[in-house]
């Protein structure tokens, strides 16, 4: 597999894990990938630590950044793609899961990230657009 | 000046003499010094700080610090690249007999780009989140020193890189105060989209 793909997989998986850890810390139940907090914690730790362990043990990673490895700019670019991808993936999947678990729930009235404590992302976003429309 | 250069070389030789003595330490350092472990860890810390802060007021200042960190690391990177165009210092392993734990970089040793980037991120966060900032400063210091241990930087390269990182953040604080509508708009849009 090309090196940049390995790097993107590391970023994507670790970012999904870190977002879940942050969601657990902040109580953002609307973006939990797994409902019981303990299982979600286990999943988040497995994704974060596992991706690092896989990346650094599967192949030698001290590669010259101007030939086989990635230079700083390409690293930053791939990081951005991987982490934004992880955010989008999390929001899409958890919105679907929230819909399956809760049906057509009413959107939260809270602003910003706080809305994700009780609403799925799609529901919260829908609520934001409705409030904007009614203004 | 010659005495300083000699002291710089002596520090690298003294630290590098331990390479090969403890296999486990070398294996850990090989991961820590890599181009990927610490930068990814620092970047993931910013992602964590963005989403994990519970108190809305504290979250706003933390997210501003994350924006400052991202802007500062871009500027610090640019400053180091520009300095590399004007001044080239050979790497320690080209001038001394060292045991390398890293590949052989061909760019200038002075100033150390990894130190500039990592200290820029750590110092940005330290201004608003003391605990998290102190941890990130520790990570930045370990990364920078491990590169000296691995034989690819002198201590003065790392110190100069750290100074560039910290100075960039101080300048960025001033600049972002002046350009305040931009981060405020970013956060307002993020909040409207339930992402901040």
Interface residues (C-beta under 8 A of the other chain):
Chain A: X7 X10 X11 X14 X15 X18 X19 X21 X22 X23 X25 X26 X27 X28 X48 X52 X55 X56 X61 X62 X63 X64 X65 X66 X69 X70 X72 X75 X79 X83 X87 X111 X112 X113 X114 X115 X116 X121 X124 X125 X128 X132
Chain B: X30 X31 X33 X34 X35 X36 X37 X39 X40 X43 X44 X47 X48 X50 X51 X52 X53 X54 X56 X59 X77 X101 X102 X103 X104 X105 X106 X113 X117 X190 X191 X192 X193 X194 X195 X196
